[in-house]
Amino acid sequence: MARWRCDVPLLALTSGGNSAEFDRWTILAPRTASIRVDATASGAHELLAHIRALTPACEAAFTPANQRLPFASGWIGFIGYECGALFEPHARAVGGAHATRNALSLPDAVLCRVGRALVYEHATQQWFEVGDPNAPEVAALVDDSTPLDCAEWSALDGGELHRVASTPCFADLVARTIEFIRAGDLFQANITQEFRAAFTGSSRAFALDALECASPRYGAYLELDDERALLSLSPELFLSVDGSTRTVTTRPIKGSRPSLEHINDLLESEKDAAELHMIVDLMRSDLGRVCSIGSVRVETARALESHPTILHAVAEVSGRLAPRNDLADLIAATFPAGSITGAPKVRAMQVIDELETTRRGPYCGAIGFSSGCGSSLFNVAIRTAALTRDADTSRWNIDYRAGCGIVAESDPIAEDAECLDKTVAMRNILADEERSARCTDQLRGVGPARV
């Protein structure tokens, strides 16, 4: 990524390579033709038609050792949270956040056609070039000149990630959500708040630094145009589809603590366990709409996972996609992810739309790929920042959000603290002392290898 040609827009789906089972691959491709969707002007059928049309059938890619690669050719992109209302029209509240102007001026979905790409297998440390043999060579886009480094960007405003002052007090939103729950409207809703920061310089250099620091399982960096990019440091898998077996897997996260020191607290928390059990039940129901009868099962009811800046509780649900259904049907049945809506889903989305005053945009949507060989993978776009450049300047604005699952036992102050825990990765990246230490390690040739 650091050596990718500066004049060629980059699409990068990255993993930290910290788990042989869950984060095995990194995919790099040039951004060429793309489809952009406005959820207020389009119908569900249009988005689903684009998903199908951009993924023409192709043969799977194989390594010399006959290892099946996840991507051959197809599309890479994101589907924003507001697209969920295309599949669940009743999820909108009258006069809700969906009706506000999109302050980021981002499309609600961007799907980029990819004919050829580079795929990296972390376990073997090998690169493979895959896709249409008639398409331009992608390896030629990797330049042998001096790569980007951490000196190519610098934080502004002291590197502070600050709350957006114009939005309602988060503790008040939590309290109002609890009132809805106690009134019997729903069991759980995921409520979020907004943060902002800024930097100057190269957005690609900033993304490189962020991905190296956070080492996310399902990271992404998409250069949408000269003034807009999307950076995701997500630890959560929304959907993966194995093209050879048609197995669908989702791994919802519910319950967080700042470090391993709090492992017993999270493990013993009945409130956090209840949050996850509700979402597991929701995801079983969603997958059951498009998977073969009897194939949906809970592979893991609850397990704890340690990520570089946070501890999470996670479950795993799987199913086998029914023969008559495809990826478009799967997305229509499950989007957006239950972990960032709540239960029951439609009522939770109505409450979110009523309480939150601005559109979520790409945040809480999904970022990933679909390959013509039948495989797909999408994250839940949490820990995700929209990067927008001020016209004719080198200043980039970072729009970031964090949220929590609110249930009857939630404490507004504790939920606000959990939100702040979920901003640690971004705050570390922006902090001057943290960045200086990483730069020094890079210059000395120590520390984690650059992504």
Secondary structure, 3 states (H helix, E strand, C coil): CCCECCCCCEEEEECCCCCCCCCCEEEEEECCCEEEECCCCCCHHHHHHHHHHCCCCCCCCECCCCCECCCCCEEEEEECHHHHHHHCHHHCCCCCHHHCCCCCCCCCEEEEEECEEEEEECCCCEEEEEECCCCCCCHHHECCCCCCCHHHEEECHHHCCEECCCCCCHHHHHHHHHHHHHCCCCCEEEEEEEEEEEEEECHHHHHHHHHHHHCCCEEEEEEEECCEEEEEEECCEEEEECCCCCEEEEECEEEEECCHHHHHHHHCCHHHHHHHHHHHHHHHHHHHCCECCCCCEEEEEEEEEEECCEEEEEEEEEEEECCCCCHHHHHHHHCCCHHHCEECHHHHHHHHHHHCCCCCCCCCCEEEEEECCCCEEEEECCCEEEEEECCCCCEEEEEEEEEEEECCCCCHHHHHHHHHHCCHHHHHHHCHHHHHHHHHHHHHCCCCCCC
